[in-house]
């Protein structure tokens, strides 16, 4: 049976209080406003408010109604909510709180598709009130929520395993090479430009995309730290041949994101698959006799290089690293034998990561299938 959200939940749209009632002294109620971080656990209050206009009680589902639409959290205390949030309070006789949480999660895309506005998308009271969800018996709701919770726990377990494996790599790096900021082991430090045969970027104009052909890789395809061909765009064979005349990525090279919010992410090319690049991606061709490509890629993902990128970033709007700035990065350059030893260690860790990644992807597919089964 499908019902409107407003038939089974009280919906309280937020309203921002007067700014002169805000304070950072924890006086009054914590004040929350929807933002990009609101969907994270334990969001930080924007401030505290002495004279709240709209209040949400404990165990209310707080959902962002603008920028971004659909980010959610559950109130762990009585709080003030601004106009970027709405509080959804399920009727305890009809609804299980956790079930309504998952039901709203399943409507994320639908809510975003209904957003309106030129500066940023937002949804209004009517959109939430009229939102339809499938409502089985309360016992069934509890069973469904329990299944989804267990699958989510597995997903988080796999993610934590990946994080721990990444920490092992960082710990091993620190153990072998010390702290690059202090360079207490006195390794040689060289400019990236002196460690590379060539540093360039992809085409500066968007090409004509094709349904199939050669993969066209941009920042979005390497933000995970490797070249991800999933959902990539394609160009024709002729356009590909023109693009690689100046920028030819091949196995053993290193990519580096240089434009946008996700600048500063390296990716080692470990495939022989042919592809071309957009201007947002820097291509680094290392001098293999002095720097191991895999070592360089991992090193460029370390904080000491990211901080150099942060200091050099240009652009008031969209962040943009220039090639001449990237060439000036200081990179530690220990003996090539030590670099290879470290890479061998990383390759062993990667085998474990691969197994965990497969388990994660399998569990995420199960979660999506269950969400589809239960709510559509």
matplotlib code that plots the C-alpha trace (Angstrom):
import matplotlib.pyplot as plt

x = [0.0, 1.3, 0.7, 1.6, 4.4, 2.2, -0.4, 2.0, 4.5, 4.4, 6.5, 8.0, 9.6, 12.6, 12.8, 16.0, 15.9, 17.1, 20.8, 21.2, 20.1, 23.0, 26.0, 29.0, 28.8, 26.4, 23.5, 20.1, 19.6, 22.1, 21.2, 21.4, 21.2, 21.3, 24.7, 27.1, 28.3, 24.9, 24.6, 27.7, 27.5, 27.5, 27.1, 28.5, 25.9, 26.2, 25.9, 23.6, 20.3, 18.7, 15.3, 14.6, 11.6, 11.4, 12.4, 13.0, 12.8, 15.1, 14.6, 13.2, 14.5, 16.2, 16.3, 18.0, 15.6, 18.1, 21.8, 21.9, 18.5, 18.0, 21.0, 19.7, 20.5, 18.5, 18.3, 20.1, 18.9, 16.4, 17.6, 16.7, 16.4, 16.8, 15.0, 17.4, 16.0, 12.7, 12.0, 10.0, 8.4, 6.9, 3.6, 4.8, 1.6, 1.9, 5.6, 9.0, 11.5, 14.3, 12.0, 11.0, 14.7, 15.3, 12.2, 13.3, 16.8, 15.1, 13.5, 16.7, 16.8, 13.1, 13.3, 16.3, 14.4, 11.7, 14.0, 13.5, 15.6, 18.2, 20.9, 20.5, 17.8, 15.3, 12.1, 9.1, 6.6, 4.2, 6.9, 7.5, 3.9, 2.8, 5.8, 4.4, 6.1, 5.2, 3.9, 3.6, 2.6, 4.7, 6.2, 7.2, 8.7, 10.9, 12.0, 12.9, 14.8, 16.7, 17.8, 18.9, 20.7, 22.7, 23.7, 24.7, 26.9, 28.6, 29.2, 30.7, 32.8, 34.3, 34.9, 36.7, 38.9, 39.9, 40.7, 42.8, 44.7, 45.4, 46.7, 49.0, 50.5, 50.9, 52.5, 54.9, 55.8, 56.6, 58.5, 60.8, 61.1, 60.3, 58.4, 58.9, 58.2, 61.2, 63.2, 65.0, 66.5, 68.1, 66.8, 67.5, 64.6, 64.0, 61.6, 58.9, 59.9, 63.4, 62.0, 59.9, 60.4, 57.3, 54.5, 51.5, 47.7, 44.8, 42.9, 41.6, 38.4, 35.5, 35.5, 32.5, 31.5, 30.5, 28.4, 31.5, 35.2, 38.2, 37.7, 37.9, 39.1, 38.5, 38.8, 35.7, 37.2, 40.3, 38.9, 39.1, 42.8, 42.8, 41.6, 37.9, 36.5, 33.0, 30.5, 33.4, 32.8, 34.0, 35.5, 36.0, 39.2, 40.1, 39.8, 41.7, 44.7, 44.8, 44.7, 47.5, 49.9, 50.8, 49.4, 49.8, 49.0, 50.4, 51.1, 53.6, 52.6, 51.0, 47.8, 47.1, 43.9, 44.5, 41.1, 38.1, 37.3, 39.0, 42.3, 45.5, 44.6, 47.2, 46.5, 49.0, 48.2, 48.4, 46.5, 47.5, 44.0, 44.2, 42.5, 42.8, 42.6, 40.8, 42.6, 41.5, 44.0, 47.8, 49.9, 53.3, 55.9, 58.5, 62.2, 62.1, 65.9, 65.5, 61.9, 59.6, 56.2, 54.2, 56.3, 55.8, 52.0, 51.8, 54.1, 52.0, 49.0, 50.8, 50.0, 53.4, 52.6, 48.9, 50.0, 52.2, 49.2, 47.0, 49.6, 49.8, 46.1, 44.8, 41.3, 38.7, 35.9, 37.0, 40.4, 43.1, 46.7, 48.9, 51.5, 54.4, 53.3, 53.0, 56.6, 57.8, 56.5, 59.3, 59.4, 61.6, 63.8, 65.3, 67.4, 65.5, 66.0, 64.2, 61.4, 61.0, 60.9, 58.2, 56.2, 56.5, 55.0, 52.1, 51.4, 50.9, 48.5, 46.7, 45.9, 44.0, 42.4, 41.2, 39.4, 37.8, 36.8, 35.1, 33.2, 32.2, 30.9, 28.9, 27.4, 26.5, 24.8, 22.8, 21.8, 20.6, 18.6, 16.9, 16.1, 14.5, 12.6, 11.3, 10.4, 9.4]
y = [0.0, 3.4, 6.4, 10.0, 10.9, 13.5, 10.9, 8.9, 11.5, 15.0, 17.3, 20.4, 22.8, 24.7, 28.4, 30.4, 32.5, 36.1, 36.2, 38.3, 35.3, 33.2, 32.5, 30.2, 30.0, 27.0, 29.2, 27.9, 25.1, 23.9, 25.3, 23.1, 24.1, 21.8, 21.7, 19.3, 17.8, 17.3, 13.7, 12.8, 11.3, 13.8, 17.0, 20.1, 22.8, 26.0, 27.8, 27.9, 29.9, 31.6, 32.2, 29.3, 29.6, 26.0, 23.1, 19.4, 16.9, 13.9, 11.0, 13.4, 12.6, 15.8, 16.0, 18.7, 20.4, 22.4, 22.4, 19.4, 17.9, 14.7, 14.6, 13.2, 12.7, 11.8, 14.4, 13.1, 16.1, 18.9, 21.4, 24.5, 23.9, 26.5, 26.8, 24.4, 21.5, 19.8, 17.5, 14.3, 12.7, 9.3, 8.3, 5.7, 3.6, 3.3, 3.5, 2.2, 5.1, 3.1, 2.0, 5.6, 6.5, 3.9, 4.8, 8.4, 7.3, 5.4, 8.6, 10.6, 10.7, 11.5, 14.4, 15.8, 15.6, 17.7, 20.4, 23.9, 27.1, 28.8, 29.4, 26.1, 23.4, 23.2, 21.4, 22.9, 21.7, 20.3, 18.0, 16.4, 16.2, 14.5, 12.1, 8.6, 5.6, 1.9, 1.1, -2.5, -3.6, -2.3, -5.8, -6.0, -2.5, -3.6, -6.7, -4.7, -2.1, -4.8, -6.5, -3.2, -2.3, -5.5, -5.1, -1.5, -2.8, -5.2, -2.3, -0.2, -3.1, -3.5, 0.3, 0.2, -2.7, -0.7, 2.3, 0.2, -1.3, 2.3, 3.2, 0.2, 1.6, 5.0, 3.6, 1.5, 4.6, 6.5, 3.6, 3.3, 7.0, 9.0, 12.2, 14.0, 17.4, 16.9, 14.6, 13.3, 10.5, 13.1, 11.7, 13.6, 16.0, 16.8, 18.8, 16.7, 18.3, 16.8, 13.4, 13.4, 13.0, 15.0, 16.7, 17.7, 17.7, 16.6, 18.5, 21.9, 21.8, 19.3, 16.8, 15.4, 12.4, 9.1, 6.2, 3.9, 4.3, 5.2, 6.1, 9.8, 10.3, 13.3, 14.1, 12.2, 9.0, 9.0, 10.4, 6.9, 6.8, 4.6, 4.9, 4.0, 3.3, 2.9, 5.4, 7.2, 9.1, 8.1, 9.7, 8.5, 6.8, 9.8, 12.2, 9.9, 9.8, 13.6, 13.9, 11.4, 13.3, 15.6, 13.6, 9.8, 8.0, 4.6, 1.9, 3.1, 6.8, 8.8, 10.9, 13.8, 15.7, 19.5, 21.2, 21.3, 20.5, 17.0, 18.4, 16.7, 13.0, 10.8, 7.6, 5.1, 3.7, -0.1, -1.0, -1.2, 0.0, 3.0, 6.2, 10.0, 12.8, 16.1, 19.2, 18.6, 15.7, 16.1, 13.3, 12.6, 10.4, 9.6, 8.9, 5.3, 5.1, 7.6, 7.3, 4.2, 5.2, 3.4, 5.0, 8.4, 7.9, 6.9, 9.7, 12.3, 11.1, 11.8, 15.0, 16.6, 16.8, 17.7, 20.7, 21.9, 21.7, 23.6, 26.4, 26.8, 26.5, 29.2, 30.4, 32.2, 30.0, 26.6, 25.5, 25.1, 23.9, 25.0, 22.6, 24.8, 24.7, 20.9, 20.7, 22.6, 20.0, 18.8, 14.9, 12.8, 10.5, 7.7, 5.0, 3.2, -0.1, 1.1, 2.5, -0.9, -2.7, -0.4, -1.0, -4.7, -4.3, -2.2, -4.8, -7.4, -5.1, -4.4, -8.1, -7.9, -4.6, -6.2, -9.0, -6.5, -4.2, -7.1, -8.0, -4.3, -4.0, -7.3, -6.0, -2.6, -4.4, -6.4, -3.2, -1.6, -4.6, -4.8, -1.1, -1.6, -4.7, -3.1, 0.4, 0.2]
z = [0.0, -1.0, 1.3, 1.3, 3.7, 5.4, 6.2, 8.4, 9.6, 11.0, 8.7, 10.2, 7.7, 9.1, 9.5, 10.3, 13.4, 13.5, 13.2, 16.3, 18.3, 17.1, 19.4, 19.7, 23.5, 23.4, 24.8, 23.8, 21.2, 18.6, 15.2, 12.1, 8.5, 5.5, 3.7, 1.9, 5.2, 6.8, 5.6, 7.6, 11.0, 13.9, 11.9, 13.4, 14.4, 12.5, 15.8, 18.9, 19.0, 22.0, 20.2, 17.8, 15.4, 14.5, 16.7, 16.1, 18.9, 19.5, 17.0, 14.3, 10.8, 9.6, 5.8, 3.8, 1.3, -0.6, -1.5, -1.3, -1.4, 0.5, 2.9, 6.2, 9.8, 13.0, 15.7, 18.8, 20.9, 20.7, 18.2, 16.1, 12.3, 9.6, 6.3, 4.6, 6.7, 7.4, 10.4, 9.7, 12.8, 12.1, 13.7, 16.2, 15.9, 12.1, 11.4, 12.4, 12.5, 10.8, 8.0, 7.2, 7.2, 4.5, 2.6, 2.4, 1.3, -1.6, -2.7, -3.0, -6.8, -7.0, -4.6, -6.5, -9.8, -8.3, -7.1, -8.6, -8.6, -10.7, -8.2, -6.4, -6.4, -3.5, -2.7, -0.9, 1.7, -0.9, -2.4, 0.9, 1.9, -1.3, -1.4, -1.7, 0.0, 0.2, 3.7, 4.8, 8.3, 11.2, 11.8, 8.1, 8.4, 11.3, 9.4, 6.3, 8.3, 10.1, 6.9, 5.4, 8.6, 8.5, 4.9, 5.7, 8.5, 6.1, 3.7, 6.5, 7.6, 4.1, 3.9, 7.2, 6.1, 3.0, 5.2, 7.5, 4.5, 3.2, 6.6, 6.5, 3.3, 4.8, 8.0, 5.9, 3.9, 7.2, 8.6, 5.5, 4.5, 7.6, 7.6, 4.3, 6.0, 8.2, 6.0, 9.0, 6.9, 4.6, 1.3, -1.9, -2.7, -6.4, -8.4, -10.0, -13.3, -12.9, -12.2, -15.3, -19.0, -19.7, -17.7, -19.8, -19.7, -22.0, -24.7, -23.7, -25.7, -25.2, -28.1, -29.9, -27.8, -29.4, -28.2, -28.3, -29.3, -27.3, -23.6, -22.8, -19.2, -17.0, -13.3, -12.4, -13.7, -11.4, -8.1, -6.6, -7.0, -10.1, -13.7, -13.6, -17.0, -15.6, -17.2, -19.0, -22.2, -25.6, -28.7, -32.2, -33.4, -35.5, -32.6, -30.4, -32.8, -32.9, -29.1, -28.4, -30.7, -27.8, -24.8, -24.9, -21.7, -21.3, -18.7, -16.1, -16.3, -13.5, -13.7, -11.4, -11.0, -11.5, -11.8, -9.6, -6.0, -6.3, -7.4, -6.1, -6.6, -8.3, -10.2, -11.5, -14.9, -14.6, -17.8, -21.5, -22.5, -24.8, -23.7, -24.0, -21.5, -20.8, -19.6, -16.0, -15.8, -15.7, -17.3, -15.8, -17.6, -14.9, -15.6, -14.6, -13.9, -11.0, -9.8, -9.7, -11.2, -8.5, -5.8, -7.3, -7.6, -3.9, -2.8, -4.6, -2.6, 0.6, 2.7, 2.0, -1.7, -1.2, 0.9, -1.9, -4.2, -1.8, -1.5, -5.3, -6.2, -8.5, -9.2, -7.1, -8.5, -9.8, -8.3, -11.0, -10.8, -13.6, -15.1, -14.2, -10.6, -10.6, -12.1, -9.0, -6.5, -4.2, -4.2, -1.9, -4.0, -1.9, -3.7, -6.4, -4.7, -1.6, -3.8, -5.4, -2.0, -0.9, -4.1, -3.7, -0.2, -1.6, -4.3, -1.6, 0.3, -3.0, -3.4, -0.1, -1.1, -4.3, -2.4, 0.0, -2.9, -4.6, -1.5, -1.0, -4.6, -4.2, -0.9, -2.4, -5.3, -2.8, -1.0, -4.2, -5.2, -1.8, -1.8, -5.3, -4.0, -0.9, -2.0, -5.7]

ax = plt.figure().add_subplot(projection="3d")
ax.plot(x, y, z, "-o")
ax.set_aspect("equal")
plt.show()
